[in-house]
């Protein structure tokens, strides 16, 4: 699996906007201390019930207005 480039992420975002997800808030994966960084291998994924409780510092965490990057 290859890391996503900026150009690829741009295309992923353009498609998400076309699909009606342009106004959703983005949450990103990290470690609990906020000092862990890793390559981006996945684009945008819908928020499902398994991940809602893992979001700890977002102003938004409902399935209707949030999307996961990474």
C-alpha positions in Angstrom: 0.0 0.0 0.0 1.3 3.4 -1.0 1.0 6.6 1.0 -1.4 9.2 -0.4 0.1 12.3 -2.0 -1.2 15.8 -1.8 -2.6 15.5 -5.4 -4.3 12.2 -4.5 -5.8 13.7 -1.3 -7.0 16.7 -3.4 -8.9 14.4 -5.8 -10.3 12.4 -2.8 -11.6 15.7 -1.4 -13.1 16.9 -4.7 -15.0 13.6 -5.0 -16.2 13.8 -1.4 -17.6 17.3 -2.2 -19.3 16.0 -5.3 -20.8 13.2 -3.1 -22.3 15.7 -0.7 -19.8 15.4 2.1 -18.2 18.8 1.6 -19.6 20.3 4.8 -18.7 17.5 7.1 -16.1 18.1 9.8 -12.9 16.1 9.6 -11.4 14.1 12.4 -7.9 12.6 12.0 -6.2 9.6 13.6 -3.4 10.2 16.1 -2.2 9.0 19.4 -3.7 10.3 22.7 -0.9 12.7 23.3 -1.2 14.4 19.9 2.5 14.0 19.2 2.3 10.9 17.0 2.6 11.2 13.3 2.2 8.6 10.6 1.8 8.3 6.8 -1.6 8.8 5.3 -2.7 5.6 3.6 -6.5 6.0 3.6 -8.7 8.7 2.3 -12.0 9.7 3.8 -14.2 7.2 5.6 -17.7 7.6 7.1 -17.9 7.7 10.9 -19.6 4.6 12.2 -20.8 3.7 15.6 -17.6 1.7 16.4 -15.5 4.9 16.3 -17.8 7.6 17.8 -16.5 6.8 21.4 -12.9 7.1 20.2 -13.2 10.8 19.3 -12.0 12.8 22.4 -11.4 16.4 21.3 -13.7 17.2 18.4 -16.6 19.7 18.5 -18.5 17.3 16.2 -18.9 13.6 16.5 -22.2 12.6 15.0 -22.4 10.4 11.9 -24.3 13.1 10.0 -21.7 15.8 10.2 -18.3 14.1 10.7 -15.9 12.2 8.4 -12.6 10.4 9.2 -9.4 11.2 7.4 -6.8 8.4 7.5 
